[in-house]
């Protein structure tokens, strides 16, 4: 006999039924372990357990908070730190919003107040990119562009991701899916500002990992901007202007210690500074120059 474990209302994308022995294994894992993220291999499926309340903030998130205060960059302000149950509730609400808008997210099999058991969605985008880097460089960069287009679709739907890293995207039937919705920048800033932050953070990935960065960065920006609102593009220009002002200091720090986060920030900022962030604005500027 098969059962749905837990509250079905917590499942953003349909229900997953578990057999009696699978339920027993899930419950045993929940009771006997306490790791933040745990893989659970069952005879017929793989599940993932995610627990809130035991997280150590990633280094770049800490740097974002420091930059937001030190340089007065509200776009880098982290989401409010909540109690574990509130953190999980916020993430599930965001998963439901993405699912309701037609985006693939992991189905939730079970949820308690501070833990949820989710389906396995296969390889992350980061893993696909790693496999393709040598095997098929063209497909590698095409996947980066596809993800930028998907991020544009998210923004066109009135949503923001918050942490658009390649490890937080996955592929399902050839389409980009999304997971890990702990960051909710739209809760501390206007939506269009949160969307601009999404794009800036995603270009930390594109600029540093593209095999043909000049072509792939341009194609990725075009894929996103084709779907982005005017307000989000305006905010991206504003964020790029701020980043360009602090870039000399970032380079100076990099002379002492050029970590991977600083290198990605420099590469992304340098590209966005040179890029036409608004096609209409670029055309109007060129025309004004001719008229003058």
Secondary structure, 3 states (H helix, E strand, C coil): CEECCCCHHHCCCCCCCEEHHHHHHHHHHHHHCCCCEEEEECCCCEEEEEECCCCCCCHHHHHHHHHHHHCCCHHHCCCCCCCHHHHHHHHHHHHHHHHHCCCCCCCEEEECCCEEEEECCCCEHHHHHHHHHHHCHHHHHHHHHHHHHHHHHHHHCCCCCCCCCHHHEEEECCEEEECCCCCCHHHCCCHHHHHHHHHHHHHHHHHHHCCCHHHHHHHHHHHHHCCCCHHHHHHHHHHHHHHHHHHHHHHHHHHHCCCHHHHHHHHHHHHHHHCCCCHHHHHHHHHHHHHC
